Every structure is written in structure tokens, then in C-alpha cells.
């Protein structure tokens, strides 16, 4: 199952543009993977139940997938140390 739409929230987009070019490129590649297969990430638990994460080196992409509208919404792109705070 693939997503029809991938939306990157403003805060995640800002963070992405501040990252080093090499990390930025890797994350863009992983965003394409998420769009092709939204369930590729690991399910999160607790307060973040219903969301998924995908590891990209020391960074994490936190997103949700709406299967009805086939939309992926990227909420956060953060370093692993601060992503779940």
C-alpha cells in the first residue's frame, strides 16, 4: 500500500533544511520510502501510540498514516536524543 500524499509539517520542514546536506539527502530518500510503504516504520507506544518512527542514522522521522485518505503526515524530524520529548 502506498500513500497518495506526503505532508511535512512546517516545524519538521524547518528542521530538515537546517541539517547537514548529507543527512538532508538521506532523509529525503527515506521520505520517499515512507510514501511508497507507509507501514515501513516501527509503531510507537504510550503517548505516541498511533504514530510511526523511522530511523535515519542518528535522526528519527515521526509520522502518522491515515489509511482512509492515504496520507502520510510527518510530524517531527529530530535527533534521536530529543525526538520523543
N, C-alpha and C positions, 0 to 999 in steps of 0.2 A: 504494500500500500504506500503510495506517495502522497505528499501534500500538494495541494494546488497553490497555496500561498505561504510565504515565509515572511513574517513581520518581525523586525528587530526594533525593540523599544528604544526610545531616544537615549536613555541612560546607557544602555548596552552599546549602542552605536558610537556614543562619545568615547566610551572606554576602549572600544575596538580601534578607533582612529588614533588613540594615544599610545598604542602598543608598538613595540619594535616591528619593523617591516617583516621580518622572518616569522614572527608569531602571528602577525596580522594575516599573512598568506595562509598559514596552516589553519587558522580559524575559519577563513573564507572557504577553504576546501571542506572542512568539517560541516559547515553550514549547508553546503550543497549535499553532503551525505545525509544530513538530517532531513532535508527536504525530500530526498528520494526515499528515505526509510525513517519516518519519524519515531519509530519504536526502537531505534538502534541504541539509544541511551539507556542508562540504568534508572529504574524508578526510584524516586526519593520517598522517604518515610517521615513520619512525625508531622511537624508544622508544614513541611513542604510536600506532603502527600498529594499526589496528582500531578506532580511535576517530574521532569526527567533531567538527568545531567549527562554531559558528555565530556570526557577528559581530553584536553589538548595540551600535552606537556604539563607544565605547572599551572595551567589555566583550566577553568571549568566553564562550560556553557550550560546555563539552566534555562529550560524551556518547557512549555506546555503544548499539548497537541489536542486540538478539537477535532475529533473524528467525524462529526456531523458536517462541519464546514470544510474539513480537510485543510485546516490552517495550523501552522506552527507559529507560536509566539515566543521569541527569545526574550527572556526577562533580564538575564544577567550574563555578563562575560567578565569574570573576575579571576584574580589569582586564587589558588586553592586555599590560602590561609584566611581569606576574608569573604569568600563567596557565600557562606551559609549564615553570616551574621545579619 
